Amino acid sequence: MRDCFVAWSFVARILSALTVLVASAGSSFAADRASAFMAAFHSITANEAKDHVAVLSNDTLEGREGGSRGGHAAAKYLVEYLKQAKLKPGGDNNTYFQAFAPNHRNILGILPGSDEKLRHEYVLIGAHYDHVGYGNARNSYGPWGYIHNGADDNASGTSGLLEVIDAFAKLPQAPRRTVLFALWDAEEKGLLGSQHWVDHPTLALDQAHMTINMDMIGRLRDDRIEVHGTRTSTGLRDFVTVQNADVGVRIFYTWEMKANSDHYTFFQKQMPTLLLHTGLHDDYHRPSDDAEKLNYPGIERVARLAFLLTHALAEEPQSRRFREASRQETPAAQEAFETTQAPTPIRLGVDWDERQAQSRIVVARVRPGTPAADADIRKGDQITHFNSEPLANPADLAELLQIASEPVVLTIDRPGEELALLKTVQLKGRPSRWGMTWREDDAEPYSVTVVRVLAGSASDKGGLKVGDRILRIGGRDIQVGENLIAFMAGLPQKIEVIVDREGREQRLTLRSKMPPVQAE
């Protein structure tokens, strides 16, 4: 069911293309098309990105301030690249430029779509190419009066976009929808370029399928990028994760939407939008933001992800709509949504001696008012059996506690007592077969978010973590609104779970000692 809302991954698209094309035009032609797509994907390289950054962040451009001579020189370089890619001019009077006062210029190139029914819709992917020149008190953290080359901000995003353009130029056929490539001017002066475009659009705003913004993608650290805007269209996070399968970066999905880059212009116009960003750093808006500090293999990976996203968006059959609820969603709301719910009742109420936990369960503390206290379990007791089942360590006890119906009988070895003691314990709370709790999310109808994993449970031992998005469980896609609890109760004792963790799909195996519950 997720396939209705998310595009195929890179490999899946190639396999699908092969299947269709083999049937219609022969295996040789199909293989050529698949090979061409792979070649386009791999044409995005760190070395080429580095060459672009070297030009755009050179001192001769004097920091590319919007409307300045350095900004105009950068624009000339960019337009020549769009011409080489044979993009259709998307600016004023059949040129690549869209001018606006006092002396600024957006740069726009169009790749017309190949599908007669969908080519009137378009995917817009952009990056701002201006920076802050020599800097001043308004736009720089100093020192002022020195060239601010803006290698990361935003020669990196501009270079990434040029690589995406080059990849599309290598495809034997354009995608179904039109793609509008935009290089915005005067972003540093208040998002002026993108604002001018939405006020004077060169393509109809209501035909925008999706917008993508690449800003500061040059400092990939710990393999991690930020993606903003996935709340602006239903199923968009899942969509990004699917595309990331062939890039493999760690993705921090944030609900934050701030007026700090051009994506916000489209958000304000209620257009679905994404921002790709590798995060701020100490060189931000300082003269020290220079080319030698960038992670060029990182730019390659982010640009490849941008290419896959753009192509898949331009190919998907269904039109996207803006999700109005995203206008009220904030980082605070995200934290509340993803935070573990109120703790479950303590089933037993003992803490054990961690120094002996590898081979014994020795009680280090009994919490007042708990079932253990009521059963007269004491500090120093060793718990050896659970309903006659021997216990090797606290993990065994924790798992059995999660699935047990009360009451249970614990066998205790107590210092000073010659014989083992049998303690009947009335456990609190309800048994949990898998030991997890989740929340549904109407923005992502084909996943649920894990908000609690019980210690020692099948989920805990299987590696499930709070914050994981479950995409598939027991061979079945997730669909919000179905009775997932009843479905999981009837699953076998060993199941496979596919989760989205930091934008990467992972397969986990969960094993429960509790047998399935048959539906009546």
N, C-alpha and C positions, 0 to 999 in steps of 0.2 A: 504493500500500500504506500510505503514511503516513495516509491518510484513515481507516483502521481505528482509529487510536490518537489522532488529533488532530482537534479540532473545526474546522469551516470558519471562514474569516475572515469578517468582517462582510459584505463584499460578496458572497462566495460564498453565505453563508446567505440573503441577500436574493434572489439569483438563483435559488437552489434553491426558496425559498418561492414565488417567482413561478411557477416551472415547475409545481410540484405543485398550487398553488392555482388556476392557470389551468385545469388539466385538471379539477379537481374542483368549482370554485365560480365560475368566471368571472374574467376579467381584472380587472374593477373591484375585486372583493373582494381579489384577490391584491395589487393595487397599494396598496390601503388598508392591508393588513397590513404590507407592506414599508415604506410611508410611516410607519406607526405605530412600527415598530422604529427607523427613522432618527430620528424625532422624540424617542423615548425616549433614544437615544444622545446626541443634541445637547442634550437638556434638562439635562445635566450641564454646569454653567457655572462659570467662575471667579468671577463676581459673586455667585452664590448661595453658593458655598463661602466666599467672603469674609464674607458676612453671617452664616453660621453661626459662623465663627471669631471674629467680632467679639463675638458673644454669649458663646461658651464661654470666651474668654480675657479677658473683662472683669474689671476689678479687683473688681467686686461679688461675683464667685464665689470670691474669695480663694484662687485656685490649685487649686480642685476637689479638694482632698485627699479620698481615699476615706473615706466615712462622715461627712464634715463637713457643715455647713450649706451651704457652697458647692457641695460635691459633690451634695447632695440637690437644690439649686436647678437645677444642670445636668441632673440626672436628670429633673426635672419638664419642662424644655424638650424633652428628647429624647423622652419618652413622648408628649407632645402631637404631636410630629412623626410618630411611629409610628401614632398614632390617625388623623391626617389621611391617611396613606397606606393606611389601612384594612387594616393587617396584623392577623392573628389574634394575640391575646395568647399568648406562649410561656413565661410565667413561672408563678409559684405561684397556685393558686386562681383560674385564669382571669384573671390580671392580667399586665401586662407586666414585673412585677418578680420577681426571684428573690433573696430576702433571705438574708444570711448574717452571722454574728457578726463584730464586735460590732454594727455599724450600717451594713453595706454592702449594695449592691443592684446585681445585674446587671440589664440591661434586654434583653428578648427579644421579637422579633416574627417571625411565621411567615407566609410566602406559600405556601399549599398548592399542590402540583404538580398539573398537569392530566392526567397520564397515570395511569390506574388501575394499571398494572403497575409503574410506577416511582415513584409519589408517596410510597411508604413510605421511599424513600431521600431524602437531603437533602444540599444544599451549605450549609455554614456559612460565613458571611462576617462578620467581627467587627473591632472596634477598641476599645481601652480609652479610657474618657472621663475617668478620674481623672488628677490630677497630684500635686504634692508640697506643695501649700498654701504655707506660708511658708518651707519648707525647713529642714533641719537637717543635722547632720554626717553622717548616714547616707545622705541622699538628695539632697544638693545640693553643688555645687562653690562655692556662695556668691556673694555675701554672704548670710548667713542672716537671717531675721527680716523679709524683704521678700516681698511677694506674687510667687510664681512662676506666671506666667499660663499657661505651657506651651502657647503658640500652636502650635508644631510638635509638641510632645510632650504630649498627642496630640489637641489640638483639630483639627489638620489631618486626621489619619486619621478622627476622628469625623465631621468635616464631609464628607469624601470618602464615607464610608459613608452619610450622610444623602442625599447626591446619588445614590448607587447605589440606595437605597431609592426615591427619587422617580422614577428612571428605570423601575424595575420596576413602580411603581404606574401608569405611563402606558401599559404594554403592554396590548393588548386581550385577551391570554390569557397566563396564567402559563406558565412553562416546564414541561417534563415532570416534573422532580423538584421536590420541595419546597425552598424556600430559607429557612434560618433566619438572621435578622439578629441579631447579638449585640453589645451594648455592655457591655464588661467594666468592673467596678469593682475597685479595689485592685490593679491591675497593678503600680503603683509600690511596693507593699508585699510583693512577691514572687509576682506572677502569681496572686493569691488568687482573683480572680473566675473566671477560666477554670478554675483548679484545682477550685474549688467546683462548677462546672458538670459537669466530667467525673466528679467524685465523686457528684454528684446530678443526672444528666442528665435533661433534660426531653424529649429524644428519644433513642432507643436508639443507643448509641455504634456498634454494629456496622452501623448503617444509614447511617453518614456516608460519602458519596461522596467528598467533599473538603472541606478547611477552608482558609480564606483569612484572613490577618491584615493589617490596614492600620495601620502604626505609623510616625509621623514621615514623612509624605509631602509636607511643605510647603516643602522647600528643594531643589527640583529645580535642579541645576547642570550645565552642559554637556550638558543634555538626557539625563541619565543617572540611572537608578534601579538599586537593588539588588533582586534577586529571590533569596530563599533558599528551599530546600525542593524544588527540581525533581528531586532525587535520590529523593524519597520515593514516587514512583510512576513506572512505566515510561512513557517517552515524554513526560514532563511538560514538559521544556524545549522540545521541538519544538512542543508544544501552545501554550505561552506565546508563542513566536515567531510562530506563525500568527495568534494574536489581536492581537498587536502591530502587524500589518501596517496596521491602520486607525488606529493611534495614533502609531507611529513614534518612540517614545523609544528611546534607547540603553540596553540592558539589560546589567548586569554580573551574570552568573549565578555564584553562589558556593556552594560545598559547605558553608560554615560553618553550623552549627546550634548556637546558644548559648541559654542560659536567660535571654535578655534581652528577651523579649516573649512574648505569649500563644501564638504558633505553637508554642513549645517544649512547652507543655502537651500539645498534640495529638500532637506528635512522640513524646513519651514514652509516649503511649497507642497508638502505632503506627497513627496515622491519617494519611493523606496530607495534606500541609499546604504552604502557600505563605506567604511574608512579602513584602509590598511595602514598600519603604523607600527614602528619598532620601538617607540618610546622616547621620552625626553632624556637629556644628559647634561653634564656640566658645560658643554660647549654650545648649548642652545642659545641662539641670538648673541653670540660673541664672535670676535674675530678669529677665534681658535677652531671654528667649525670648518676644518680643512679636509681635503680629499684623502690624505694619507691615513686618516682616522676611521675611514669607512670599512665596513665588512662587505666586500664585493661578492663573495659567494652567497652572503645573506641577501643582497639585492637580487641576485639571480633567482634565488628560491622564492622570494616574495613576488617578483615579476612573473615567474612561472605560475604561481598560484593565481595571480591576477589574470593571466592569459586563460587559464582553465575556467575561472569564474566567468569571465566575459564571454568566452565561446559557449559555455554551457547555458548561460542566460539567454544568449542569442538563439540558441537551438531549442530550448524547452517549449513544449506545445502550448502550455497554458499561460495566459497573461497574468501578470502580478498586480496586486493592488496594495495600496498603502494601508498599513495597520494603524488605525487611529489611536488605539490604546497606547502605542509607543510614545505618544506625546506626554503622557503622565507618568511614564516609568523612569525611575531614577536609580543611581547606584545604591541608595538606601533601600529602595524596594527590592533590588536584586539581592542585597545582603539578607534582607528579611526572608525572601523566598528561598534562598539557598541555605539558610541557617538551620541547623538541627532543631527539630521540634522539641517541645517540653519532654524531659526525660521520662522513660517508662518507669513504672514502679519497680523497686528493687525486689527481685524474686527471692533471694536468699539473705543477703546482707552481711557477707564476710569479706575481709581482705586477707590475702595470704602473704606469707613471708617470701618475698621475691628471691632471697638468697638460696632458697631451697626449691624454687618453683620448677626447676628442670626435671625433678624426679619425685617430688612429694608435694602434697597440699597441706601445709601447716598454717593454721589460722593465726594471723597476726592481729586482727581486730574484729570485733563483732559490733555492728552498728545497732544502737539502741532502737527498740521499737520495730525491729525487722523480724521476719520468720525465724532467722537463726537465733536471735535473742529469745524469742518465745519458746524455741525448742531446747534451750539451755546448752547451746553450743558455746564453747569458751575459747579464749586465747590459748594457744598451745596445742589445741586438738589437731590431730591429723585425720583428714577425711580420706578414707581408703576405698570406699565403694559407694555407688549410686544405684539404688534398687538392685543390689547384688552384682552390679557391673563394676569390675575393678577400674580404678582411676589412676592414670600414670602421672598426670600433671594438671595444673589449673585449667589448661585449654580444654581438656576432656570434660572437666566439670562445667565450664562455661557453656560448652556446646549442649550438653545434656540439660542444663538449666533452661536453655532457650526453648527447647522442644517439649519439655515435660509437662504433663498435666498434674496438678496437685491432688493429693499429697504424695510425697516421695519419702523413701527411707534411706538415710545416710548412715554408713558404718563409720564409727569414730574410734581411733586409738587415742586414749587420753593418758597423759603422764600420771603415774601413781595408780592406774587401774590395770589389773591383770587381764581382764577380759574386754573384748571390744564392746562398745556401746552401740545400740541401734536407736537412732533418733528419727522420729516421724516428723516431717516438716510440711506445714501448710504453705506452699509457695504463693507469693503474690503475683498478680498479673496473669496474662493469658499466654499460652505457648505460641511461639513464632517459628514456623517451619523453616523459613529462609533467613529470618533475622534482619530484615531491612524494612525501611519505610520510605515512601516516595511521595512526590507531589506532581500533579498534572499541571500542564502549562498550555494555555490556549494559543500561545504564539508558536508552539512546537507540538502539533497534534500527533506526531508519530514518535514521541519519546516521553519518558518521565524522568524526573530528577530525584536522585537518591539524597535524602536529607537525614537519614540515620542508618548506621550499621551497628548492630548489637555485637558486643565483644564476645568472641568465641563461637559466633553463629556460623552457619554455612556460608553466608555472604562474606563475613569477615575472613574466614579461612580461604575462601575462593578469591580474595583480593579485591572485592568491591569496596569503593570508597565514597564517602560523602562528597557530593558534587558531581559524581558520574551521571551521565545521561544514558539511560537504558534505551537502546534502539530495537533490540530483538531479544526475545527470551524463550527458551525452549522451542526454538525453530519457528517462532511466530513474531511477526512485526507488531510493535506497540501501536495501539490506537486509543487515544484519549477518549474516555467515555465508556469504554467496555469494562466489564467486571474483571479486572486484572487479578484481584485477590482470589476470586473463585477459580480462575484459570490456573493460577500458580499452585493452589491447593491440590489440584489434580495431576500436577506434573510428576514424572518419575523422580527418583531420589538423586539422580545425576542429570544436570542440565547444562547447556551452554548459554551464556549471556554475552551479547555484544553491546559494548558501551562506547560512548563518546567521552573520552577523557582528554581535556585540553586540545580538542579539535582532531584527535587521532582515534580511530576505531580500534578497540582492543577486544579480544575474545577471552572470556573467563569461564572456568568450569566450577560450578557449585555442586556440592554433595551434601545432602541432608540425611540425617539418621532417622528422620520422621517419615513414615510411609505416606503415600498420597492419600488424600481424602476423596472418596468416590462421591460424585454428585448424585443427589437423590432424584 
